[in-house]
Amino acid sequence: MLMKSVVSRHSAGFDVLPAPKSIVPLDRVEPIAVEALLEVARSEYDLVLLDMPPVWTSWSEVALANSDLLVL
């Protein structure tokens, strides 16, 4: 329910979790938070697409480990 309250519906028919309104340094994001977010997203949606930053972060490995497919 929380996930549905924070996503925006795109006109193409899919939900988008938008970036924060203020700039958050990538190193302030905790790996456990990314893991929890992906767990909830995967339970709510059949397909979850994650747009990763172009730099390696402390949570990059967690995000990639929780992925079924990677596209570079």
Secondary structure by P-SEA (a helix, b strand, c coil): ccccccccccccccccccccccccccccccaaaaaaaaaaaaacccbbbbbcccccccaaaaaaaacccccc
